[in-house]
Amino acid sequence: MPSAKIRTRSALIVIALELVVGAVIWFSNAPAQAQPVGAAAAETGSAAAGSAVQTPTVESAKDAASTAAAPAKTAVEEAPKKDACPIKKKSSGAKKALWEDLLPIAILIVVITVVLWRLPKVELGHSKAFLNRRLLNWLPLGLTYSFLYFARYNIKAFQGIGLTESEYGAVFGFGTGVYGLAFLLNGPLTDRWGGRKTILIAAAGAGLANLWMGYMAATGNTFGLSVPTAFTLAFALNMYFQSFGAVSIVKVNAAWFHVRERGTFGGIFGILISLGLYFAFDVTTRIKNHFDIQWIFLVPSMILFVFFVLSFAFVRNTPSDAGHTDFDLGDATASFDDAESKPGLLEWLRQIGRVLWKMLTHPVLLTIAFIELCSGFLRQAILQWGQDFGKGVGIGDHFVFQNWGMVSCVAGITGGMFAGAISDHVFQSRRSPVSGVLYAIMLVGSILIVPLFGTPAAIGWVVAFMSMAIIGVHGMLTATASADFAGKKYTGVAVGLIDGFVYIGTSAQSFLYGNTLPASKIRDAAGCLVSNPAAAKTENWHIWPYAMIPVALIGFLLTLKIWNARPRSGSSGGH
């Protein structure tokens, strides 16, 4: 791994980026202009929303003296004018003291600095020049992936402003469905085109899709479609391009990291996911509170365009593409790789079919896929519903839930580095024992929440610990085990297969919780968003931990099944 000087440089680059972007958002006092959502109803029966009520249209900012818009018919009655459903653009609570705003940033910077400084070393005789070039390769690549997260979960902030909760659930559900299915195509395409090209496609495509959503939020122009339908299409397009991200980063780094180093890289992968979560939840909230709503889409879009340029300039697929010598990776490359020459299209499709069949009948990879199905359920159960759960049980002002992005980020970083370090240094680069430990934490945590309903103050820290565990599992298995057992050439197919299972789990939890947990906002007879009294009753939230318990148990038992699994190297030797 990099020397102290390289680690210092890495830490400084990440911290500088964090401070530059964060400072603009956190300390800007620019007043937000009125950007209300009108109650003028869109056509009912939208396939994206599946809702019987009308959907508001996003209006552009208008002069303060301007008054009413003509009312439109709803399926039930005449809708009120847009002024009848006011939307608050800034937080209604009192402004935080300066130290309360600075504390989460300080914690995040300290954790990132310490972790990057203390990255474990696996000495394989890499030259200093190689380590320097590898750092320059994975850092812009990894940060591009982080900001893809920023441009993915920002849609959550649009809930309650342009979309009802049920409409948001449908938009998110369709988008994640597209994301999961896209792996069947984008995994093989990444193997054929290379991760460098596909991370550029991901950044450009997701940037344009967010630009589209920002335009609709700013102008109210949904091109003749209802708001949920228009945002479903835009978000689905966003998620299609997003699906190139994970495959690209694992594909590129499979050629740069030996199997004995990939536990550490799995930890780095967890850091990158976690940094994206911080931006997606905490920074997006600050943008929404200080600026017009369209900027929750436009800021991530602009950042992705910047990282498109950086990735184009620095990212290369293999060490030999960057002027260094390729080396034996110690993975299962020989088991799956047939020939290095690029075949014709039909032969390539046949090869992909054969490789998919091998993977679907490969006992270890198939077990990993089902473990990751459980991980997808649990990870999004926490990320998407954790804050709602905290508010529902009366602890929404707890530090954990008030700083959800920062806590998720720190939890993911510590989980990723814990998982990576003990995988490479305690379990001899085996991934399943680490995943078993982390799943045990998930299982104990979900069970522990049940008796804590009587004294909910401690639940926040239990949830944070669970978040650490499940992000660690996801980084370990998706980023690391898939490359180990599939080999360099077909890493994209393996990651696509495994991440596809992740999003089957994601969709399952979305439908389950969306239909069982109480919505915090519902529409009244006039079509306006109002608070739902049922959301404040603790007993209505019991299903949240209850549903996680059996899923965590299944995941834990599956990790025991492949406890001693190791990839078979096709050759020996070192770099």
Wavefront OBJ file of the C-alpha trace (Angstrom):
o trace
v 0.000 0.000 0.000
v 1.102 3.634 -0.330
v 3.796 5.087 1.853
v 3.081 7.670 4.554
v 3.710 10.464 2.077
v 1.214 9.026 -0.390
v -1.381 8.472 2.327
v -0.904 12.054 3.494
v -1.435 13.341 -0.034
v -4.536 11.169 -0.375
v -5.976 12.509 2.862
v -5.283 16.099 1.905
v -6.959 15.737 -1.494
v -10.119 14.249 0.025
v -10.244 16.809 2.827
v -9.662 19.736 0.467
v -12.485 18.559 -1.782
v -14.750 18.114 1.232
v -13.983 21.565 2.566
v -14.393 23.370 -0.765
v -17.773 21.851 -1.574
v -18.995 21.802 2.005
v -18.027 25.388 2.778
v -20.005 26.778 -0.144
v -23.152 25.026 1.027
v -22.863 25.259 4.800
v -21.839 28.898 5.059
v -23.767 30.432 2.190
v -26.401 32.899 3.364
v -28.020 33.302 -0.038
v -31.780 33.646 0.467
v -33.961 30.996 -1.112
v -36.469 32.317 -3.568
v -40.017 31.123 -3.409
v -40.357 27.949 -5.400
v -43.754 26.618 -4.327
v -45.348 23.486 -5.587
v -48.754 24.252 -6.933
v -51.763 22.146 -6.211
v -52.829 22.172 -9.822
v -53.467 18.533 -10.441
v -51.893 16.378 -13.054
v -53.849 13.711 -14.853
v -54.845 10.835 -12.577
v -53.914 7.208 -12.910
v -50.196 7.789 -13.502
v -48.435 4.479 -13.978
v -45.431 5.783 -12.066
v -47.346 6.816 -8.986
v -50.142 4.306 -8.897
v -52.074 6.866 -6.887
v -55.746 7.778 -7.077
v -55.106 11.373 -6.095
v -53.856 14.190 -8.271
v -50.188 15.209 -8.333
v -48.935 18.776 -7.919
v -47.062 20.483 -10.707
v -43.687 22.077 -9.961
v -43.997 25.842 -10.687
v -41.178 28.184 -11.584
v -40.327 31.111 -9.305
v -42.719 33.991 -9.866
v -42.913 37.638 -8.876
v -44.104 38.089 -5.287
v -46.946 40.268 -6.416
v -48.272 37.592 -8.744
v -51.260 35.837 -7.262
v -53.339 32.983 -8.492
v -53.248 30.341 -11.134
v -56.442 28.996 -12.637
v -57.706 25.995 -10.687
v -57.741 22.607 -12.330
v -60.156 19.712 -11.903
v -59.172 16.784 -9.711
v -60.742 13.363 -9.710
v -62.668 14.353 -6.577
v -63.343 18.065 -6.623
v -62.122 21.470 -7.751
v -58.499 21.853 -6.634
v -57.487 24.910 -4.620
v -55.210 27.577 -6.003
v -51.523 26.949 -5.615
v -51.266 29.445 -2.760
v -53.576 27.200 -0.707
v -50.804 24.608 -0.313
v -47.726 26.603 0.762
v -44.370 24.877 0.765
v -41.680 26.016 3.169
v -38.368 26.271 1.393
v -36.193 26.550 4.485
v -36.124 24.683 7.744
v -38.915 25.865 10.006
v -36.843 25.314 13.126
v -34.475 27.761 14.768
v -31.075 28.150 13.175
v -28.379 25.953 14.664
v -25.474 27.412 16.551
v -22.237 27.551 14.570
v -20.647 24.747 16.576
v -23.604 22.463 15.841
v -23.035 22.920 12.121
v -19.261 22.526 12.408
v -19.236 19.441 14.637
v -20.427 16.896 12.016
v -17.909 18.226 9.467
v -15.108 18.087 12.022
v -15.968 14.502 12.974
v -16.057 13.464 9.329
v -12.700 15.081 8.518
v -11.014 13.533 11.549
v -12.312 10.044 10.722
v -11.277 10.261 7.049
v -7.826 11.578 7.977
v -7.167 8.899 10.599
v -8.414 6.073 8.406
v -6.431 7.124 5.340
v -3.325 7.647 7.470
v -3.636 4.204 9.052
v -4.486 2.136 5.974
v -3.056 -1.356 6.545
v -0.140 -2.427 4.380
v 0.236 -5.627 2.396
v 3.791 -5.700 1.056
v 3.979 -7.264 -2.406
v 7.075 -5.499 -3.681
v 5.276 -2.819 -5.697
v 7.528 0.034 -6.747
v 6.977 3.544 -5.427
v 6.211 4.764 -8.947
v 3.538 2.067 -9.328
v 1.933 2.985 -5.993
v 1.883 6.660 -6.930
v 0.247 5.922 -10.285
v -2.272 3.549 -8.684
v -3.307 6.254 -6.239
v -3.760 8.679 -9.121
v -5.896 6.056 -10.828
v -8.315 5.032 -8.088
v -8.794 8.400 -6.375
v -10.592 10.259 -9.222
v -12.330 7.013 -10.183
v -13.518 6.445 -6.636
v -14.630 10.020 -6.059
v -16.587 9.902 -9.305
v -18.416 6.921 -7.840
v -19.007 8.828 -4.587
v -20.661 11.672 -6.433
v -22.806 9.230 -8.372
v -24.331 8.457 -4.967
v -24.827 12.193 -4.454
v -26.700 12.281 -7.777
v -28.755 9.179 -6.887
v -30.191 9.701 -3.412
v -30.773 13.436 -3.907
v -34.258 12.507 -5.205
v -35.231 11.828 -1.551
v -35.132 15.590 -0.877
v -37.804 16.126 -3.541
v -40.233 14.064 -1.478
v -42.867 16.304 0.122
v -42.140 19.148 -2.307
v -42.866 17.832 -5.789
v -43.821 14.261 -4.946
v -45.931 12.659 -2.256
v -44.359 9.813 -0.322
v -46.209 7.170 -2.311
v -45.196 8.894 -5.543
v -41.582 9.083 -4.374
v -41.717 5.386 -3.519
v -42.903 4.587 -7.033
v -40.255 6.795 -8.674
v -37.513 5.245 -6.530
v -38.892 1.747 -7.018
v -38.969 1.984 -10.807
v -35.505 3.547 -10.817
v -33.936 0.819 -8.683
v -35.670 -1.793 -10.850
v -34.013 -0.303 -13.924
v -30.712 -0.166 -12.026
v -30.854 -3.860 -11.173
v -31.914 -5.034 -14.631
v -29.357 -2.811 -16.349
v -26.553 -4.886 -14.843
v -27.470 -7.739 -17.180
v -26.387 -5.490 -20.059
v -23.934 -3.095 -18.445
v -21.852 -5.741 -16.685
v -20.885 -7.473 -19.945
v -20.482 -4.097 -21.677
v -18.007 -3.039 -18.991
v -16.015 -6.218 -19.534
v -15.970 -5.533 -23.285
v -15.334 -1.785 -23.262
v -13.270 -1.454 -20.075
v -14.055 0.326 -16.829
v -12.513 3.636 -17.878
v -14.931 4.107 -20.749
v -17.964 3.032 -18.719
v -17.212 5.283 -15.709
v -17.143 8.165 -18.206
v -20.517 7.029 -19.573
v -21.862 6.832 -15.999
v -20.700 10.335 -15.064
v -21.925 11.965 -18.277
v -25.266 10.134 -18.377
v -26.124 10.653 -14.709
v -25.048 14.296 -14.978
v -27.385 14.886 -17.913
v -30.282 13.068 -16.222
v -29.883 15.256 -13.118
v -29.710 18.315 -15.352
v -33.053 17.224 -16.830
v -34.624 16.827 -13.369
v -33.217 20.190 -12.290
v -34.735 21.834 -15.362
v -38.176 20.352 -14.613
v -37.974 21.368 -10.953
v -36.986 24.924 -11.919
v -39.467 25.548 -14.731
v -42.395 23.245 -14.083
v -42.106 22.049 -17.687
v -42.704 18.297 -17.607
v -43.197 18.020 -21.368
v -46.892 17.266 -21.154
v -46.444 14.456 -18.622
v -47.621 14.328 -15.041
v -44.902 15.171 -12.514
v -44.409 11.613 -11.203
v -44.332 10.189 -14.734
v -41.780 12.773 -15.883
v -39.554 12.231 -12.841
v -39.907 8.462 -13.132
v -38.535 8.595 -16.667
v -35.720 10.976 -15.745
v -34.766 9.049 -12.607
v -34.901 5.714 -14.454
v -32.510 7.138 -17.060
v -30.291 8.385 -14.235
v -30.269 4.934 -12.642
v -29.470 3.201 -15.923
v -26.274 5.224 -16.238
v -25.612 4.899 -12.485
v -25.492 1.113 -12.889
v -22.194 1.454 -14.775
v -20.582 2.952 -11.657
v -19.993 0.009 -9.329
v -19.084 -2.300 -12.209
v -16.561 0.202 -13.562
v -14.742 0.825 -10.303
v -14.421 -2.879 -9.489
v -13.428 -3.720 -13.072
v -10.606 -1.176 -13.130
v -9.269 -1.953 -9.694
v -9.349 -5.712 -10.259
v -6.393 -5.145 -12.600
v -4.513 -2.900 -10.150
v -4.894 -4.772 -6.810
v -3.609 -8.251 -5.978
v -6.085 -10.569 -4.274
v -4.209 -10.083 -0.984
v -4.689 -6.310 -1.232
v -8.369 -6.367 -2.135
v -9.596 -6.539 1.437
v -7.978 -3.155 1.949
v -9.493 -1.986 -1.315
v -12.878 -3.253 -0.096
v -12.383 -0.889 2.825
v -11.549 1.957 0.450
v -14.674 1.104 -1.541
v -16.673 1.439 1.692
v -15.140 4.884 2.288
v -16.169 6.021 -1.185
v -19.738 4.777 -0.767
v -19.893 6.440 2.623
v -18.587 9.792 1.414
v -21.303 9.701 -1.233
v -23.906 9.057 1.472
v -22.740 12.117 3.395
v -23.221 14.319 0.358
v -26.488 12.618 -0.604
v -28.198 13.098 2.753
v -26.583 15.952 4.693
v -25.296 18.203 1.921
v -28.487 17.778 -0.130
v -30.475 18.869 2.931
v -28.331 21.999 3.223
v -28.841 22.752 -0.463
v -32.609 22.393 -0.071
v -32.670 24.654 2.970
v -30.580 27.448 1.438
v -31.321 27.381 -2.277
v -34.142 26.774 -4.719
v -35.187 23.149 -4.999
v -33.716 22.617 -8.476
v -30.197 22.901 -7.030
v -30.498 19.502 -5.341
v -30.213 18.156 -8.899
v -28.000 20.799 -10.503
v -25.150 20.736 -7.951
v -24.521 16.958 -8.284
v -24.815 17.318 -12.061
v -22.087 19.959 -12.208
v -19.786 17.965 -9.925
v -20.183 14.870 -12.104
v -19.179 16.870 -15.180
v -16.007 17.984 -13.357
v -15.145 14.398 -12.441
v -15.844 13.245 -15.970
v -12.914 15.435 -17.001
v -10.693 14.182 -14.149
v -11.476 10.534 -14.889
v -10.805 11.073 -18.575
v -7.427 12.569 -17.729
v -6.175 10.103 -15.107
v -8.069 6.787 -15.070
v -6.612 3.843 -17.016
v -7.881 0.262 -17.216
v -4.652 -1.577 -16.421
v -1.143 -0.819 -15.194
v 0.184 -1.422 -18.713
v -2.137 1.297 -20.051
v -0.395 3.692 -17.661
v 3.137 2.605 -18.574
v 3.627 -0.022 -15.839
v 3.881 -3.810 -15.957
v 0.781 -5.947 -15.473
v 1.208 -8.614 -12.801
v -0.304 -11.869 -11.565
v -3.341 -10.929 -9.490
v -3.677 -14.220 -7.622
v -7.402 -14.458 -8.403
v -9.550 -16.843 -10.433
v -8.644 -15.284 -13.750
v -7.684 -18.591 -15.353
v -10.958 -20.209 -14.315
v -13.077 -17.833 -16.372
v -10.794 -16.070 -18.839
v -10.652 -17.836 -22.149
v -8.734 -15.545 -24.464
v -7.362 -12.064 -24.298
v -8.295 -11.194 -27.878
v -11.619 -9.439 -28.326
v -14.067 -11.776 -30.142
v -16.767 -10.787 -32.616
v -20.164 -9.712 -31.293
v -21.927 -13.093 -31.654
v -19.023 -15.010 -30.185
v -18.804 -12.465 -27.371
v -22.501 -12.969 -26.578
v -21.978 -16.733 -26.523
v -19.036 -16.301 -24.171
v -21.115 -14.078 -21.887
v -23.843 -16.713 -21.842
v -21.331 -19.409 -20.925
v -19.765 -17.247 -18.219
v -23.171 -16.332 -16.756
v -24.078 -20.006 -16.643
v -20.778 -20.817 -14.923
v -21.435 -18.116 -12.361
v -25.033 -19.127 -11.764
v -23.848 -22.681 -11.144
v -20.754 -21.586 -9.193
v -21.704 -22.435 -5.584
v -19.648 -19.655 -4.005
v -20.668 -16.857 -6.379
v -24.322 -17.879 -6.202
v -24.202 -17.911 -2.405
v -22.549 -14.473 -2.431
v -25.364 -13.242 -4.684
v -28.014 -14.388 -2.208
v -26.073 -12.893 0.710
v -26.036 -9.609 -1.189
v -29.786 -9.882 -1.813
v -30.127 -9.805 1.975
v -27.602 -6.943 2.122
v -29.644 -4.907 -0.366
v -32.745 -5.323 1.775
v -30.999 -4.397 5.020
v -28.846 -1.560 3.695
v -31.731 0.346 2.138
v -34.056 -0.473 5.029
v -31.665 1.545 7.183
v -30.681 4.278 4.723
v -34.137 4.994 3.306
v -36.253 4.531 6.419
v -33.886 5.162 9.355
v -34.674 8.860 9.724
v -38.399 8.253 9.281
v -38.196 5.567 11.965
v -36.367 7.932 14.337
v -39.045 10.598 13.930
v -41.815 8.033 14.294
v -40.574 6.735 17.650
v -39.957 10.244 18.990
v -36.161 10.538 18.663
v -35.948 12.533 15.439
v -33.849 15.189 17.217
v -31.244 12.611 18.289
v -27.719 13.393 17.037
v -27.697 10.296 14.825
v -30.865 11.218 12.953
v -30.118 14.941 12.811
v -26.780 14.180 11.104
v -27.858 11.107 9.175
v -25.467 11.539 6.245
v -22.416 12.138 8.419
v -23.260 9.232 10.742
v -23.871 6.921 7.755
v -20.576 8.068 6.256
v -18.549 7.492 9.423
v -20.289 4.162 10.015
v -19.521 3.054 6.486
v -15.884 4.144 6.657
v -15.223 2.364 9.926
v -17.149 -0.695 8.778
v -15.307 -0.827 5.476
v -11.864 -0.464 7.011
v -12.677 -2.910 9.822
v -13.840 -5.447 7.255
v -10.883 -4.914 4.931
v -8.227 -5.006 7.618
v -9.371 -8.191 9.354
v -10.030 -9.884 5.999
v -6.440 -9.419 4.831
v -4.701 -9.715 8.213
v -6.816 -12.067 10.349
v -8.705 -14.289 7.917
v -5.960 -14.604 5.263
v -7.927 -12.633 2.623
v -11.109 -14.680 3.086
v -14.198 -12.479 2.731
v -16.937 -14.714 4.126
v -15.748 -14.834 7.764
v -15.705 -11.023 7.852
v -19.169 -10.875 6.321
v -20.338 -13.398 8.912
v -19.089 -11.175 11.754
v -20.812 -8.121 10.267
v -24.053 -10.018 9.672
v -23.968 -11.154 13.297
v -23.839 -7.468 14.293
v -26.846 -6.782 12.035
v -28.796 -9.654 13.569
v -28.051 -8.679 17.167
v -28.792 -5.016 16.441
v -32.176 -5.652 14.827
v -33.182 -7.891 17.744
v -31.900 -5.353 20.292
v -34.133 -2.575 18.918
v -37.260 -4.452 20.024
v -36.731 -4.162 23.823
v -35.388 -0.619 23.346
v -38.789 0.643 22.178
v -39.448 1.313 25.855
v -36.340 3.526 26.116
v -35.736 4.644 22.536
v -32.888 7.105 23.224
v -30.294 4.346 22.716
v -31.778 3.158 19.408
v -29.931 5.794 17.395
v -26.500 4.396 18.230
v -27.654 0.822 17.625
v -28.849 1.852 14.165
v -25.522 3.592 13.477
v -23.649 0.414 14.437
v -25.911 -1.642 12.157
v -25.226 0.797 9.312
v -21.491 0.279 9.849
v -21.926 -3.471 9.573
v -24.066 -3.651 6.458
v -22.046 -1.125 4.433
v -18.949 -3.124 5.359
v -20.567 -6.301 4.010
v -21.605 -4.601 0.780
v -18.146 -3.195 0.097
v -16.471 -6.476 0.990
v -18.605 -8.733 -1.204
v -19.488 -6.523 -4.176
v -16.106 -4.844 -4.541
v -13.869 -7.699 -3.489
v -15.276 -11.229 -3.554
v -16.771 -10.786 -7.019
v -13.337 -9.941 -8.454
v -11.689 -12.750 -6.473
v -13.927 -15.531 -7.743
v -14.658 -14.325 -11.293
v -11.229 -13.128 -12.353
v -10.140 -9.913 -14.051
v -11.665 -10.451 -17.479
v -15.251 -11.116 -16.330
v -15.333 -8.986 -13.204
v -18.025 -6.813 -14.808
v -20.335 -9.785 -15.328
v -19.789 -10.959 -11.743
v -20.370 -7.530 -10.207
v -23.404 -7.058 -12.434
v -24.853 -10.380 -11.317
v -24.186 -9.757 -7.640
v -25.297 -6.107 -7.623
v -28.412 -7.164 -9.536
v -29.282 -9.372 -6.552
v -28.580 -6.412 -4.255
v -31.285 -4.434 -6.001
v -33.761 -7.296 -5.905
v -33.409 -6.964 -2.142
v -33.699 -3.188 -2.424
v -36.957 -3.466 -4.359
v -38.324 -6.010 -1.889
v -37.780 -3.733 1.104
v -39.227 -0.759 -0.793
v -42.491 -2.537 -1.466
v -42.653 -4.122 2.005
v -41.957 -0.998 4.037
v -43.795 1.280 1.646
v -46.960 -0.694 2.268
v -46.561 -1.300 6.005
v -44.890 1.759 7.549
v -47.035 4.848 8.174
v -46.460 7.773 5.793
v -45.427 10.998 7.509
v -47.320 13.047 4.895
v -50.630 12.327 3.191
v -52.894 14.372 0.938
v -56.066 15.890 2.320
v -59.305 16.223 0.345
v -57.972 19.385 -1.279
v -54.816 17.647 -2.487
v -52.458 19.384 -0.034
v -49.747 17.563 1.896
v -50.568 17.314 5.604
v -49.082 15.422 8.537
v -50.333 11.903 9.172
v -51.141 11.304 12.894
v -50.515 7.559 12.484
v -46.824 8.250 11.821
v -46.338 9.472 15.405
v -47.500 6.205 16.997
v -44.578 4.030 18.026
v -46.466 0.773 17.597
v -46.864 1.481 13.889
v -43.069 1.300 13.481
v -42.489 -2.135 15.035
v -42.461 -3.755 11.595
v -39.176 -1.971 10.796
v -36.887 -4.102 13.012
v -39.159 -7.165 12.878
v -38.730 -7.457 9.097
v -34.942 -7.125 9.354
v -34.469 -9.966 11.850
v -35.203 -12.950 9.539
v -33.315 -11.359 6.632
v -30.228 -10.802 8.813
v -30.471 -14.391 10.075
v -30.606 -15.800 6.530
v -27.642 -13.686 5.467
v -25.637 -14.807 8.499
v -26.335 -18.495 7.844
v -25.317 -18.121 4.202
v -21.960 -16.627 5.219
v -21.332 -19.712 7.362
v -21.943 -21.909 4.314
v -18.959 -20.415 2.448
v -16.826 -19.628 5.495
v -13.664 -21.264 4.126
v -14.130 -20.430 0.427
v -11.057 -19.151 -1.416
v -10.508 -18.275 -5.097
v -8.321 -20.609 -7.119
v -5.431 -18.864 -8.812
v -4.728 -19.790 -12.389
v -1.025 -19.174 -12.002
v 1.588 -18.406 -9.448
v 4.142 -15.756 -9.044
v 4.231 -12.189 -7.890
v 4.799 -8.687 -9.023
l 1 2 3 4 5 6 7 8 9 10 11 12 13 14 15 16 17 18 19 20 21 22 23 24 25 26 27 28 29 30 31 32 33 34 35 36 37 38 39 40 41 42 43 44 45 46 47 48 49 50 51 52 53 54 55 56 57 58 59 60 61 62 63 64 65 66 67 68 69 70 71 72 73 74 75 76 77 78 79 80 81 82 83 84 85 86 87 88 89 90 91 92 93 94 95 96 97 98 99 100 101 102 103 104 105 106 107 108 109 110 111 112 113 114 115 116 117 118 119 120 121 122 123 124 125 126 127 128 129 130 131 132 133 134 135 136 137 138 139 140 141 142 143 144 145 146 147 148 149 150 151 152 153 154 155 156 157 158 159 160 161 162 163 164 165 166 167 168 169 170 171 172 173 174 175 176 177 178 179 180 181 182 183 184 185 186 187 188 189 190 191 192 193 194 195 196 197 198 199 200 201 202 203 204 205 206 207 208 209 210 211 212 213 214 215 216 217 218 219 220 221 222 223 224 225 226 227 228 229 230 231 232 233 234 235 236 237 238 239 240 241 242 243 244 245 246 247 248 249 250 251 252 253 254 255 256 257 258 259 260 261 262 263 264 265 266 267 268 269 270 271 272 273 274 275 276 277 278 279 280 281 282 283 284 285 286 287 288 289 290 291 292 293 294 295 296 297 298 299 300 301 302 303 304 305 306 307 308 309 310 311 312 313 314 315 316 317 318 319 320 321 322 323 324 325 326 327 328 329 330 331 332 333 334 335 336 337 338 339 340 341 342 343 344 345 346 347 348 349 350 351 352 353 354 355 356 357 358 359 360 361 362 363 364 365 366 367 368 369 370 371 372 373 374 375 376 377 378 379 380 381 382 383 384 385 386 387 388 389 390 391 392 393 394 395 396 397 398 399 400 401 402 403 404 405 406 407 408 409 410 411 412 413 414 415 416 417 418 419 420 421 422 423 424 425 426 427 428 429 430 431 432 433 434 435 436 437 438 439 440 441 442 443 444 445 446 447 448 449 450 451 452 453 454 455 456 457 458 459 460 461 462 463 464 465 466 467 468 469 470 471 472 473 474 475 476 477 478 479 480 481 482 483 484 485 486 487 488 489 490 491 492 493 494 495 496 497 498 499 500 501 502 503 504 505 506 507 508 509 510 511 512 513 514 515 516 517 518 519 520 521 522 523 524 525 526 527 528 529 530 531 532 533 534 535 536 537 538 539 540 541 542 543 544 545 546 547 548 549 550 551 552 553 554 555 556 557 558 559 560 561 562 563 564 565 566 567 568 569 570 571 572 573 574 575
